[in-house]
Amino acid sequence: MRSRNPVFSRRGFSRDNGYAGFNASPQAGGQAVGTQGNPYAQGNPYAQPTGDPYAQNPYAQNPYAQQDLQQGAPPQAPATTGRMTMDDVVLRTGTTLGTLIVTAALAWALLPVDDAHISKSYGIGIGAALIGMVLAFVQSFKRKASPGLILSYAAFEGVFLGVVSSIVDNRIASGAAMQAVIGTMAVFAGVLIAYRAGWIRVNRRFYGFVMAAAIGFVLLMMVNLLFAVFGGGDGLGFRSGPLGVVFGVVGILLGACFLALDFKQVEDGIAYGAPKEEAWLAAFGLTLTLVWIYMEFLRIIAILNSND
């Protein structure tokens, strides 16, 4: 069963209850080895209906096509359109992250965090975070990608990140935001290299382990928050002091695992011919993961530089 949490749920490119593409692509002439339980084992969900739509060559009357066939040149099939490509994913991810970065920069510049204005700025940031969370939940429950929802989420999340980053950078640790950005980029690059090199194998067991660890992590954080709200202080201390650093590192590792899941879904979506609109879901998932990793880095830096 796939989680519906917008942070932990990674919308696979299948439309059933399984997670997309944990196994190798089906081979011609039979089912791929290890495809038991694979939602794609019984066929590509994006395959054309039975029958070859190109069985009748629309270019059969083209004299140049006939000439090519006579000369032994292979016939050129019509180009497949409307399918997701890596360029689509890169473009939409760049657009989503670009929106987030622009609103974060505006919030940093326009919402001061000095003693006279910090309460107002922090309140605006928290309000933006709540709106962004609602938009993320709505998108997660939709069966189709909504570019408007995704970009709106990025805009509001950027406001929150801009305010929080400004507070940490200006009041706790100078340069913290840039350090967190560099750390996030390093994790992204490291996981991408490891994934492409085959050092990370994303399969059903990997997915189950990551989801179980993530659920446990979130439950602990919720318990800690409840103790902090009703008992005061830092709750159980999971997000402060040495224990907070440990949990921050665990959070970064979880984020790295989610990046591997994101890469797998992009790869499978392209391989199985997912609709072009699915690139927005890939951009959404990658943005959620990168925001998660950035916040964990920022939290660790704040804890290490705190005077409390």
Secondary structure, DSSP 4 states (H G I P E B T S, - for coil): -----TTT----S-SSSSPTT-SPPPPTTSPPTT-TT-TTTT--TTPPPSS-TTSS-TTTT-HHHHHHHHTTPPPPPPPP-SB--HHHHHHHHHHHHHHHHHHHHHHHHHS--STTTHHHHHHHHHHHHHHHHHHHHHHHH-SS--HHHHHHHHHHHHHHHHHHHHHHHHHT-TTHHHHHHHHHHHHHHHHHHHHHTT-S---HHHHHHHHHHHHHHHHHHHHHHHHHHHH-TTTTSTTSHHHHHHHHHHHHHHHHHHHHHHHHHHHHHHHTT-BTTHHHHHHHHHHHHHHHHHHHHHHHHHHHT---
